[in-house]
């Protein structure tokens, strides 16, 4: 007998549309991860910003790019490829969970490993948080006729 949590997880993995969406989200994430890492590295190593300030700056730049790409590609059906300030604020707000997970991880990891290695670890931790919040909160399917503009 499978554990109840596994019973809920297996159908999600078998849902091809969800797997394609997660893959698209991951590919957008790769682009934004590179942006995040480069901005963080520049801000922390070259500008001398503290870890938290550099991480927040990198997050702001990356989350903006992520919103645009996810609206136009990953969640195009749900968003109707419409960018709006309201949806951007909702997306950015939902990604605060990923920012908190990312910042806590990179800060804690910096005590036991090089800060850039900790940043890579932090990116992995925040991916799961960000996808779940985007899929379940920001870009969830809405009933026909409802307002998609946010």
BAFI-3210 file (N, C-alpha, C; in Angstrom, 3 decimals, decimal comma, padded with zeros to 6 digits):
// residues 150
n [1|2|3|4|5|6|7|8|9|10|11|12|13|14|15|16|17|18|19|20|21|22|23|24|25|26|27|28|29|30|31|32|33|34|35|36|37|38|39|40|41|42|43|44|45|46|47|48|49|50|51|52|53|54|55|56|57|58|59|60|61|62|63|64|65|66|67|68|69|70|71|72|73|74|75|76|77|78|79|80|81|82|83|84|85|86|87|88|89|90|91|92|93|94|95|96|97|98|99|100|101|102|103|104|105|106|107|108|109|110|111|112|113|114|115|116|117|118|119|120|121|122|123|124|125|126|127|128|129|130|131|132|133|134|135|136|137|138|139|140|141|142|143|144|145|146|147|148|149|150]
n.u [000,837|000,558|001,832|-000,387|000,399|001,993|000,052|-001,279|000,709|001,600|-000,442|-000,041|002,505|002,007|000,378|000,593|000,412|000,981|003,589|004,884|004,446|005,870|008,415|008,789|008,657|010,944|012,914|012,617|013,344|016,052|017,190|016,598|017,923|020,586|020,699|020,043|022,225|024,424|023,851|023,764|026,415|027,913|026,921|027,568|030,328|031,737|030,555|030,451|028,218|026,326|025,464|022,628|021,471|022,562|021,396|018,645|018,515|019,358|017,239|015,028|015,597|015,713|013,155|011,488|012,133|011,428|008,658|007,750|008,579|007,292|004,620|004,278|005,017|005,165|002,778|000,925|-001,665|-003,264|-002,801|-003,405|-001,413|-001,116|000,396|000,361|000,217|-001,009|-001,013|001,734|002,535|001,218|002,533|005,220|004,821|004,066|006,426|007,996|008,119|009,941|012,132|012,650|013,267|015,501|017,286|017,642|018,837|021,237|022,502|022,809|024,314|026,629|028,206|029,398|030,412|031,801|030,423|029,288|028,842|026,961|024,959|024,232|023,135|021,001|019,437|018,394|016,773|014,851|013,522|011,500|009,677|008,941|007,773|005,548|004,023|003,561|002,141|-000,056|-001,163|-000,734|-000,975|-003,172|-005,789|-008,678|-012,233|-014,148|-014,709|-013,967|-012,004|-008,843|-006,866|-005,840]
n.v [-001,189|002,183|005,238|007,941|010,520|009,920|008,789|011,060|012,381|010,765|010,816|013,465|013,439|011,834|013,431|014,814|017,459|018,960|018,123|019,076|021,801|022,191|021,609|023,666|025,821|025,255|025,608|028,350|029,116|028,410|030,343|032,633|031,964|032,140|034,905|035,805|034,706|036,006|038,752|038,715|037,883|039,991|042,187|041,440|040,597|042,511|045,045|045,032|044,717|043,600|040,121|039,685|042,070|042,013|039,644|040,240|042,333|040,903|039,102|040,781|041,663|039,172|038,044|039,748|039,278|036,587|036,712|037,893|035,984|033,632|034,421|034,805|032,352|029,786|029,854|030,680|030,009|030,320|032,994|034,319|035,489|038,108|040,848|042,467|044,993|044,269|041,422|041,043|042,059|040,195|037,841|038,487|038,842|036,228|034,959|035,751|033,868|032,049|033,761|034,182|031,539|031,143|033,217|032,625|030,131|030,666|032,428|030,906|028,763|030,080|030,115|027,663|026,941|028,101|031,240|031,463|028,813|028,193|029,860|028,576|026,213|027,394|028,312|025,948|025,129|027,152|026,806|024,784|025,874|028,244|027,252|025,802|027,848|029,548|027,854|026,993|029,297|031,938|031,602|029,933|027,932|029,590|029,944|030,009|033,177|034,671|037,392|037,805|039,623|040,349]
n.w [000,000|-000,903|000,503|001,519|000,574|-001,628|-003,257|-004,094|-005,485|-007,664|-009,789|-010,627|-011,784|-013,921|-015,439|-018,389|-019,383|-017,131|-016,632|-018,937|-018,532|-016,127|-017,079|-018,966|-017,182|-015,746|-017,737|-018,310|-015,833|-015,862|-017,547|-016,026|-013,721|-014,469|-014,924|-012,312|-010,840|-012,060|-011,587|-008,779|-008,207|-009,349|-007,857|-005,215|-005,229|-006,815|-006,434|-003,748|-002,112|000,745|001,407|001,670|000,576|-002,041|-002,920|-002,856|-004,758|-007,060|-007,173|-007,724|-010,333|-011,684|-011,122|-012,481|-015,195|-015,230|-014,786|-017,196|-019,159|-018,213|-018,340|-021,087|-022,172|-020,510|-018,911|-020,786|-021,733|-019,464|-018,798|-021,060|-022,438|-021,575|-020,190|-017,076|-014,570|-012,180|-012,237|-012,393|-009,887|-008,271|-009,081|-008,404|-005,677|-004,949|-005,402|-003,351|-001,373|-002,498|-002,609|000,122|000,893|-000,759|000,063|002,803|002,564|001,062|002,795|005,188|004,147|003,448|005,661|005,804|003,370|000,208|-000,808|-003,418|-004,097|-002,188|-003,148|-005,518|-004,447|-003,082|-005,191|-006,221|-004,069|-004,008|-006,434|-006,356|-004,499|-005,863|-008,296|-007,354|-006,101|-008,309|-010,076|-008,535|-007,417|-008,751|-011,635|-011,894|-013,319|-014,365|-014,146|-017,206|-018,666|-016,513|-015,129|-016,461|-016,273|-013,835]
ca.u [000,000|001,328|001,466|-001,365|001,042|002,401|-001,172|-001,596|001,820|001,712|-001,234|000,555|003,624|001,427|-000,318|001,565|000,361|001,697|005,015|005,348|004,455|006,994|009,629|008,883|008,986|012,350|013,750|012,582|014,136|017,480|017,545|016,553|018,963|021,834|020,567|020,128|023,593|025,323|023,570|024,210|027,881|028,378|026,566|028,277|031,779|032,332|030,043|030,648|026,967|026,176|024,778|021,165|021,176|022,889|020,419|017,370|018,674|019,356|015,877|014,150|015,885|015,342|011,709|010,854|012,295|010,656|007,246|007,499|008,704|006,249|003,338|004,219|005,317|004,757|001,374|000,285|-003,103|-003,915|-002,630|-003,728|-000,221|-001,304|001,185|-000,346|000,837|-001,631|-000,499|003,153|002,623|000,826|003,626|006,350|004,431|004,118|007,818|008,650|008,423|011,196|013,191|012,967|013,962|016,790|018,143|017,990|019,767|022,560|023,115|023,237|025,358|027,867|029,001|030,054|030,917|031,937|029,124|028,709|028,336|025,712|023,973|023,752|022,247|019,804|018,621|017,653|015,747|013,764|012,778|010,288|008,761|008,439|006,863|004,292|003,259|003,121|001,141|-001,240|-001,718|-000,734|-001,445|-004,140|-006,882|-009,863|-013,427|-014,346|-015,399|-013,427|-011,022|-007,463|-005,905|-005,248]
ca.v [000,000|003,418|006,307|008,864|011,601|009,360|008,634|012,360|012,808|009,942|011,347|014,714|013,089|011,242|014,485|015,315|018,919|019,491|017,840|020,039|023,111|022,210|021,651|025,031|026,657|024,990|026,240|029,780|029,230|028,350|031,675|033,568|031,565|032,745|036,332|035,934|034,409|037,058|039,995|038,501|037,868|041,355|043,063|041,041|040,532|043,698|046,265|044,905|044,695|042,439|038,981|039,863|043,144|041,512|038,613|040,899|043,006|039,864|038,562|041,747|041,602|037,853|037,794|040,533|038,489|035,359|037,042|038,102|034,709|032,693|034,904|034,643|030,989|028,685|029,979|031,477|029,717|030,888|034,453|034,824|036,248|039,512|041,377|043,527|045,364|043,473|040,055|041,124|042,187|038,892|036,915|038,867|038,534|034,779|034,534|036,133|032,595|031,573|034,686|033,878|030,242|031,347|034,051|031,872|029,056|031,192|033,007|029,811|027,994|030,870|029,833|026,353|026,717|029,365|031,871|031,163|027,434|028,325|030,478|027,511|025,390|028,186|028,354|024,689|025,135|028,069|026,384|024,059|026,836|029,148|026,575|025,502|029,082|030,021|026,939|026,865|030,578|033,056|031,263|028,822|028,030|030,293|029,601|030,800|034,429|035,449|038,401|037,292|040,741|040,475]
ca.w [000,000|-001,006|001,436|000,941|-000,165|-002,917|-004,049|-004,689|-006,326|-008,881|-010,906|-011,117|-012,653|-015,133|-016,159|-019,369|-019,465|-015,963|-016,830|-019,946|-017,887|-015,187|-017,885|-019,473|-016,031|-015,429|-018,764|-018,009|-014,612|-016,202|-018,028|-014,908|-012,775|-014,951|-014,629|-010,854|-010,410|-012,537|-010,865|-007,399|-008,195|-009,607|-006,732|-003,990|-005,370|-007,412|-005,798|-002,313|-001,343|001,629|000,780|001,590|-000,380|-003,377|-003,274|-003,137|-006,048|-008,099|-007,225|-008,395|-011,770|-012,206|-011,036|-013,548|-016,414|-015,067|-014,987|-018,624|-019,883|-017,798|-018,858|-022,534|-022,613|-019,637|-018,498|-021,835|-021,790|-018,284|-018,775|-022,394|-022,835|-021,244|-019,072|-016,360|-013,299|-011,115|-012,289|-012,039|-008,428|-007,717|-009,361|-007,557|-004,301|-004,725|-005,449|-002,098|-000,692|-003,075|-002,178|001,523|000,900|-001,411|000,904|004,016|002,188|000,704|003,989|006,055|003,473|003,379|006,857|005,708|002,011|-000,526|-000,993|-004,727|-004,033|-001,437|-004,033|-006,412|-003,617|-002,798|-006,411|-006,268|-003,018|-004,335|-007,625|-005,969|-003,884|-006,896|-009,225|-006,656|-005,931|-009,625|-010,630|-007,696|-006,986|-009,696|-012,975|-011,828|-014,295|-013,859|-014,936|-018,417|-018,452|-015,398|-015,517|-016,442|-016,242|-012,511]
c.u [000,882|000,887|000,510|-000,735|001,478|001,198|-001,573|-000,533|001,864|000,833|-000,666|001,690|003,113|000,675|000,671|001,588|001,125|003,197|005,607|005,448|005,628|008,321|009,843|009,275|010,457|013,278|013,776|013,438|015,633|017,956|017,618|017,556|020,304|021,819|020,752|021,565|024,561|025,106|024,043|025,737|028,452|028,136|027,373|029,794|032,407|031,839|030,188|029,373|026,952|025,341|023,284|020,803|021,443|021,856|019,066|017,426|018,619|017,955|014,943|014,353|015,390|013,834|010,962|010,948|011,476|009,170|006,927|007,530|007,613|004,873|003,204|004,393|004,663|003,270|000,589|-001,223|-003,843|-003,881|-003,112|-002,627|-000,377|-000,480|000,359|000,354|000,285|-001,112|000,981|003,310|002,228|001,927|004,810|006,046|004,507|005,551|008,609|008,975|009,735|012,368|013,618|013,741|015,373|017,750|018,577|019,019|021,150|023,257|023,634|024,399|026,684|028,764|029,798|030,628|031,096|030,563|028,501|028,216|027,012|024,606|023,396|022,779|020,922|018,869|017,789|016,521|014,559|012,963|011,451|009,250|008,124|007,468|005,520|003,427|002,751|001,981|-000,164|-001,904|-001,844|-001,395|-002,430|-005,227|-008,067|-011,044|-013,563|-015,143|-014,884|-012,331|-009,614|-006,443|-005,302|-005,755]
c.v [001,252|004,419|007,295|010,003|011,131|009,165|009,941|012,795|012,069|010,464|012,656|014,432|012,510|012,263|015,157|016,829|019,542|019,266|018,823|021,430|023,228|022,299|023,057|025,992|026,492|025,656|027,764|030,031|029,197|029,728|032,652|033,221|032,174|034,245|036,570|035,761|035,516|038,374|039,871|038,583|039,267|042,246|042,728|041,141|041,824|044,995|046,222|044,944|043,483|041,349|039,235|040,941|042,689|040,489|039,228|041,634|041,992|039,284|039,495|041,696|040,275|037,618|038,592|039,803|037,214|035,605|037,165|036,770|033,716|033,122|034,599|033,210|029,940|028,710|030,820|031,250|030,392|032,419|035,127|035,749|037,751|039,870|042,464|043,782|044,507|042,043|040,027|041,205|040,878|037,863|037,219|038,550|037,053|034,276|034,957|034,873|032,007|032,455|034,393|032,564|030,390|032,113|033,312|030,789|029,605|031,782|031,914|029,034|028,744|030,661|028,539|026,042|028,075|029,934|031,557|029,722|027,427|028,925|029,447|026,593|026,114|028,263|027,080|024,644|026,001|027,654|025,721|025,004|027,719|028,477|026,311|026,754|029,625|029,168|026,961|028,192|031,577|032,707|030,096|029,038|028,694|029,888|030,534|032,066|035,245|036,376|037,840|038,404|040,958|041,662]
c.w [000,000|000,055|000,763|000,132|-001,545|-003,822|-004,723|-005,687|-007,661|-010,021|-011,469|-012,085|-013,966|-015,986|-017,108|-019,447|-018,301|-016,093|-017,858|-019,324|-016,914|-015,940|-018,453|-018,354|-015,664|-016,445|-018,606|-016,772|-014,873|-016,667|-016,860|-013,814|-013,169|-014,648|-013,128|-010,373|-010,817|-011,793|-009,416|-007,315|-008,385|-008,389|-005,472|-004,142|-005,892|-006,776|-004,284|-001,480|-000,419|000,934|000,621|000,575|-001,818|-003,836|-003,609|-004,483|-007,195|-008,274|-007,979|-009,907|-012,355|-012,176|-012,106|-014,891|-016,374|-015,300|-016,472|-019,371|-019,489|-018,285|-020,342|-023,003|-021,706|-019,310|-019,503|-021,894|-020,638|-018,291|-020,051|-022,902|-022,617|-020,024|-018,400|-015,034|-012,163|-011,074|-011,939|-010,520|-007,740|-007,895|-008,454|-006,097|-003,998|-004,685|-004,213|-001,281|-001,192|-002,677|-000,743|001,611|000,334|-000,494|002,165|003,702|001,884|001,922|004,922|005,439|003,447|004,598|006,742|004,320|001,333|-000,889|-002,359|-004,821|-003,265|-002,274|-004,991|-005,656|-003,369|-004,003|-006,529|-005,258|-003,425|-005,567|-007,255|-005,369|-004,960|-007,853|-008,568|-006,505|-007,267|-010,161|-009,841|-007,346|-008,135|-011,022|-012,970|-012,877|-013,620|-014,715|-016,135|-018,074|-017,277|-015,905|-015,371|-016,255|-014,868|-011,826]
res [x|x|x|x|x|x|x|x|x|x|x|x|x|x|x|x|x|x|x|x|x|x|x|x|x|x|x|x|x|x|x|x|x|x|x|x|x|x|x|x|x|x|x|x|x|x|x|x|x|x|x|x|x|x|x|x|x|x|x|x|x|x|x|x|x|x|x|x|x|x|x|x|x|x|x|x|x|x|x|x|x|x|x|x|x|x|x|x|x|x|x|x|x|x|x|x|x|x|x|x|x|x|x|x|x|x|x|x|x|x|x|x|x|x|x|x|x|x|x|x|x|x|x|x|x|x|x|x|x|x|x|x|x|x|x|x|x|x|x|x|x|x|x|x|x|x|x|x|x|x]
***
